[in-house]
Amino acid sequence: MNGMTGAVAASTAAGGHDGRARMMVFRAFLAQNVAVGSAFGGFGISVLPLQELHGASRGATTLALALAVLMMGLVSPLVATLIGRIGLRWTMTIGTLMSGIGYALLAIAPSMPVVLLLYALPIGVGLAMFGPFPSSVLASNWFRHNPGPALGVANMPLFVALLPMVGIFILRDHGLSAFYLILAALHVLLLPVMLGVADGPQDGGEQPGHPHAGEASAMLPNRTVLRSPAFWVMCLGAGYLNAVGITGVSHLVAFVAERGVAADEAAGLLSIMGGAAVIGSLAIGFLCGRLGAPLALALIAGGLAISWASLLSTISFPIMALASLMLGAGGAGVFPAINMLSGRLFGQQSLPRVVGLFGLVTLPLTFFLPPLAGVLRDAVGGYTPVALIIIGGCALVVIIFVAMARATASRSANGVAE
């Protein structure tokens, strides 16, 4: 009788634990969406009104988002330390508050230099503290036995699709200041959700479906990771893909508008891109499991190249919509694929350190490519050279990750033979 009671209690506890784990993934999903949706989806439709309001060049205007990405990468190692000291709950709560204050101040920013400062400091630092990196850590902590599906859900950028659809009407009817205040309000609404965050199960052995979760290898030191050629290959290829994704969000509306596409249709393409990102995050996780992360990243690079070639060669809305679909799905899949590849190469225990170093090392690509695209466009008077450079770089990345996949398969085969 007591044994049966104990079994029922254990089953109930496991079910409750699973429910709490899913709730933490949902909190990670909301945090990532408010952070990325506001910064990327919101910026994509506000770049032209922002440029017009302050009389700035395209290059200077797109520098705002690049500065946010720069600060996010620079402070990520410090955020990892902060998480260790005060935990995910307070780190993510403080980051949400900082970012929300930044958007509220953007509503009254008097000049472009102030706009750039706000994107760099409160918004950029806030992104690092409650955006994709800590959200992914939260999801992984609660599903250490198999983090792939949890990472896919946590990184689905639903708000990147929704914000352009809603924001285009807010900008048209109420102006840029009202739009920024609504973004600030989203952060305020997120604060109670962040206060419910828990870093992970109290007992590492409580991981659902993984009786040996507490038995983990030690985290690799920075020196070991940085000395690995595979790490630098991953940074070169995936860092470029990340930069291409940021460039697409920053310039897509302006790019298609330059080709004669109406403003509503241009915003619609950005919404399609964001909607596809919701699916892409999960789909790439599935492809990583079936094909391996290197081949999945090679497919992403090939899809991005084809998409930009299509956007450059036609103004047919159905074809441009399909290209935007591929851009969104591919761009959203890069970060989950990098998480899975990092875990495969260096071990799940070292995942936070590797991803943090990845963000820091790839800063030159993610920071310089989007504003340089705007500068090049201003210099030549069109986006054609920008698109050609993106296409050529993506083709090179395909070769890089196919070679990595073959090398990984060869090492695995040798290991089996031995």
N, C-alpha and C positions, 0 to 999 in steps of 0.2 A: 504494500500500500504506500509506504513512504517512498519506495523507489519510483512508483508511478507518479506520485505527487512531484517528486524531484524532476522527473522527465518533463512533466507538463510545465513546471516552473521554468526549466531551462529553455523549453521551446518558446514560451511566452517572452522570456528575456531576449532570446535571439531575434524574435519578431520585432520587439520593441527597439532593439539595437539597429536592426535593418531600417526601420522607419526613421529613426533619428539620423542615420547615415544618409538616407535619401534626402532628408530635410536640410542637412548641411550642404549637400550638392546643390539643392535648390537655392540656398542662400548664396553659394558661390556663383551660381548662374545669374542671379539678380545683380550681385555686385559687379561682375564682369560686364553685364549688359549696360548698366547705368554708366560705368566708366568708359567703356569702348563706344557705346552708342552715342554718348554725349560728345566725346572727343573726336571721333572719326565720322560717324553718321551726321552729327550736328555740324561739324566743320565743313563737310562736303557740300552742303546746300547753303552755308553762310559765307563761303569764301568770296563769292562775287559781290554780295551786299557789303561785306566787310571792306573789300577793296574800294568799292565806290564811296562808302561812308568816309573813309580816311584818306582817299586820294592816293593810295599806295600802289606800287607795282605788283604784278602777279607774283614775282619771286619773293618780295618782302611779305606779302600776305600769306603765302603758303609756308613761309618760314615759321609761322606761329605753331602749326601742328608739329613741324620738325623739332622745334624747341621742346615741346611737351614730350615727344618721344626721346629726345636726348636726355632730358632730366630723368625720365623713367628708367632709362638704362643706367645712368650714372649712379643713381641712388639705390638701385636694386640690391647690391651687396649689403648696403647699410640697412635696407628694409629686412633682409634675411636675419641680420643681427638683432634688429628691433623685435622681430617676431619671436626670436629666442628669449628675449628679455621680458617683454610684456605680453606676448601671445598674439595670436591672430585677431582675437576679438577687438582689442584696443587699437592694434595697428590699423585694422581695416576701418574701424569707426573714426579714428582721427583722420585717416586718408579721405574718407567720404566727406567729412566736415570741411577739410581744407579745399577739396575740389569744388564743393558746392559754393564756398565763399568766393572762389575764383570766378565762377560763372556769374555770380551776383555782381561782382565788381566789373566784369566785362560789360554789363548792361549800361554802366555809366563811364566806361573808359573814354578819355578825351582824345587819345591819339594812338597811332599804330605802335610807337615804342611801349606805351603802357599795355596795349594788347599783347605784345610779344612777351613782356615781363610776366603778365598774368598766366599766359599759357605755359611759360617755363617753370614758374615756381609753384603757386598753389595747385594748379591743374596737373602739371607734369609730376610733381612729387606725390600728389594725391593718387594719380594713376598707378604709380609704383606701389603705393601702400594698400590699395583695395582693388586694383584692376586684375588683369589676367594672371600675373605671377602669384600673388597670395591666394587668389581664388583657386588656381590650379593646385597649390599646396594644400588648401583646405579639402578639396575633392579627393586628392590622392591620400591624404591622411586617413580618411574614412573608408577607403577602398584600396588598401595597399596590396591586397591579394591579386587584384585585377583593375588597375586604375584607368585603363583605356576608355571603357564606356563612360565612366564618371567624368573623365577629362573632356570627352566629346560633348557631354551634356553641359558641363560648366562653361565651356567655351563657345557654345552656340550663340552667335551675336544677333539675337532677335531684334533688339532695339536699333541696330544698324539699318534694318529694313523698315521698322515702324517710324522712326524719327524723321527720315526724309519725307515720308508720305504726309505726316501731320505737320512737320515743320515748314513745308513749302507754303501752306495756307496761313500759318502764323506769321511768317515773314511777309507775305503779300498783304495781309489784312491788318497786322499790328506792328510790324517792324522788327528790327534786329534786337532791340533792347528787351522786348517782350519775350522773344525766343530764348534769350540767355536767362531771363528770370524763370522761365519754365524749366530749363535745364537745372537751375539751382534748386527749384522745388523738388525735382526728382531725387536729388541727393538728400534733401531733408526727409523725404518719405522713406528713403533707404536706411536711415540711421537706426530705427528700432529693429530692423532686420539684422543689422550688423551686431547689435548688442546681444543677439541670441546665438552668435557664433561660438562654437567650441572647437578647440584645436584638433582634437581627435579623441578616440576612446581612451578612457583612463588606463586601461590595461591593454598593451599592444597585442596580447594574445586574444583579445576579444574581437579581432577583425572577423566579420562574418564570412564563413566559408573558408577560413584559413587558420587552422589550428596552430601553425608554427610561425605566425606573423611576428611574434616577439623575437624570433631568431634572425637577426639581420646583421649583415656584415658592416664593418665600420665605413664611414663616409671617407671617400678619397680626398687627400689634401689637394689644395689648389695647384701645387707644383706638378703633381702627377697628371692632372687633367690637362694643364697647359702644355705639357710635354708630349701629349698624344697627337700624332698626325691626323688621326680620325676626327678629333675635336676641331682642328683647324679646317679640315675639308668640310665638315658639317657647318661650321660658321660661315665659310665663304659661300657655299651654295644656298643654304637656308637663309642666311642673312640677306643675300640678294633678293630672294623670293619675298621675304618680309618687306624689304624696301620697295619692291615692285607693288606689293599690295597696298602699302601706305600711299605710294604715288598714285595708284588708281583711285583710291578714295578721295585724295586731295584734288585730282585734276580731271576726273571723268566728266563731271558736269560741264566744266569749261571746255574740255576737249571736244565733246559732241556738240556743244553750243557753237563752237568755232566752225564746225562743219555744217551748220545750218539747222540743227535740231532745235525744236521749240523748247522753252524753259520747262513746261510741264512734262514733256516727254523725256527731257534730260533728267529731271528729278525722278521720273519713273524708272529710268535705267539704273539710277543709284539705288532705288528701292529694290529692284530686281536683284541687283548685286548683293544687297544686304540680306534679302530673303534666301538667296542661294547659299549664303554663308551659313545659315542655320542648318541646312542639309549637309553642306560640305564638311563641317566639323565632325559629324557622326560618320559620314561616308568615308572620310580619310582614315578614321579609326578602324573601320572595317577593312579597308584596303591594306592598312599596315599589318593587320592580323593575317590576311591572306597572302600578300605579296612581300611583306617586309617594308619597313619604313623607308629605306633608300629608294626602292622602286616606286613607292607611293609619292615621294618627293619628286622623282623624275617625271612622273605623270602630271603632277601639279605644274612643274616648269613647262612641260610641253603644252598643257592646256592654256597657261598664261600667254605663251608665245602665239598660239593659234588665235586666241581671243583678241590680242592687240593687233594682229595682222588683219583680222576681220573688221575691227573698228576703223582701221586705217583705210580699208579698201572699199567700204560701202557706207551708204546712209540709209539703207533699208532698215526700218525699225525692227522687224522680226529677227533679222540677222544680228543687229546690234544688241537686241534683248538676249539672244542666245549667248553672244560673246560676254555680256555682263553677267549672265548666269554662271558661265565658266570662271570668270574673274572672281566672283564672290565665293564660289565653292572652293576654288583653289587657294585663294588667300586665307580663308578661314581654316583650312586644313593644315597650314604650315606649322602653327604652334603645337597642336596636339601631336603631329607627326614628330616634331623635334623632341617633345617630352618622351614619346615612346622610343625614339632612336637613342636618346641620351640614356634612358634606363637600360636599353639593350647593350649599349657599348660600355657603360660605366657602373651599372647596377642601380636598382631602385633606391637604395639608401643614399646614393650620391646625387640623385636627381635634382634636389634644390640647388646644390652647389653648381652643378654643370649648367643648369638653365640660367642661373644668375650670372655665371661667367659668360655664357653665350650672349646674353643681353648686353653685357658690357663690351665684349669684343666686337660685336656686330654694329655698335653705335656709328662708326664712320659710314657704313652703308645706309642704315635707316635714317640717319640724320641728314646726310648730304644729298642723297638721290632725289627726294621729293622737291626741295627748294631749287636744286640745280636744274630739274626739269622745268620749273617755272622760269628760271634765268635763261635757259637755252631757248625756251619758247619766246620770251621777250626779245632775245637777241636776233633770232631768225624770222620772227613774225609768224610762227606756226608750230604745231605740235608734231609734224612729220618726223624730224630727226629724233625727237624724244621717243616716239613709238618704235622707230627702227633700232635704237640703242636697247630698248627694253626687250625687243624680240630677239636680237642677237645674244644678249646676256642670258636670257632664258634657255636658248638653245645650248649654250655652253654649260649651263647648270644641269640640263638633261644628261649630258655626257658625264659630268662629274658624279652624279648619283647612280647612274648605271654602272660606272666603274666601281663605285663603292659597294653596290649590291653584289657584283661579281667577286670582289675581294672578300666580302663577308661570307659569301657562299663557299668560296674556296677554303677559307679558314675553318668553317664549320665542317666541311668535308674532310679536311685533314685531321680535325679533332676526332671525328667519328672513326677514321681509319686507324688512328693511334689507340 
